[in-house]
Amino acid sequence: MVLSIPVNVQKELVDVAILDKLPTLKPLPKLQIAPPVLEQCAEMIRQAQRPVILAGYGCLQSAQARAELRKFSDHLNIPVATSLKGKGAIDERSELALGSLGVTSSGHAMHYFMEEADLIILLGAGFNERTSYAWKQGVLNPSKIIQVDRNVAQLEKVFKADLAIQSDLGDFLKSMNASCVPQGLEPKPRPDIAAFKRRIDQQNIVHDTVIFGDKFALVKTLFARLEQHFDEGIVLVDDNIIFAQNLYRVKDDDLFVPNTGVSSLGHAIPAAIGARFVLKKPMFAILGDGGFQMCCMEIMTAVNYQIPLTIIMFNNQTLGLIRKNQHQQYQQRFLDCDFQNPDYALLAQSFGINHFKIASDADCQRVFELADFHQGINLIELMVDQDAYPNYSSRR
């Protein structure tokens, strides 16, 4: 989208009272939840043996929702999965965290929904094509469904809910925690999610459905070190999506910003630069080499204004998603996806920023020993096999 404002309009003086007429600047009205609705919701949870929560982006948009969700889940022992945009709604190191639900995820959440759950509580999740595995019917059936969303247009947009509630997610969860939970809504037996994940991982090995094979060992090492290195929160602005979605567990103080929707390549670097003006945390832009070549000159903005930024770029000399689809669906008839990369060390030198190349575990360790993630501008280049493909199909 391009917004063009003529120069003469830019020079006009306006009365600040005009801002009161802009509906987007007005606070949203508070939506009251009728007590019988809360009681009906509580009764459905009471009758369920293995409820599960799907937390979407609405849980991140609501100021109170993350803290209230944690209370709700911990008190009732209800495991939580997230949509891709909802990743971080719960600390993913929690014993009740199932990870992301969706076509590019490891499958833990999907198997729990299909094999274990008898009640699914959707909180601010639109259940789009990615989350629903391209509208796979079995993900929600035969479970009962409670759907809560601030946006009434999202309610029952994709499926028929047994109970649909229009509410801010923070308000809803706070009401449940304040009324229904203390009034006799007993905790469920605590599920052993770690054991469940191990079982699914073993099944994936047997059926050759492991999403990342041995060729991705270095990528796994990088994200494991990234997760362990910071006690404070960090921000991940992610073009690549699939690696961090599965290999990085978002903590309470982290912010994960995936490039969803139109998913324009190259979004991560300029978006991370803009975010760093507001969020004074270690800032990471994650993307592939194809997206990097579309936006790399934005690095000069970070240099000019001394904006701390770390870019993690996966170098496989191809548009990985395009090549994967051509490998899976077109018998490896590759067309216009491979390319020649420049010398990224020289490119970083020309910007006057730090460059690190990761081709081994020792290289990865060196990065976390030497890189200044708080005040420096870093380009981390991680080498990936061009013929390494994540084992999932988007059916596109």
Summary of the structure (lengths in Angstrom):
residues: 396
radius of gyration: 22.7
end to end distance: 25.3
largest distance: 68.8
contacts: 1227
relative contact order: 0.10
helix: 40%
strand: 16%
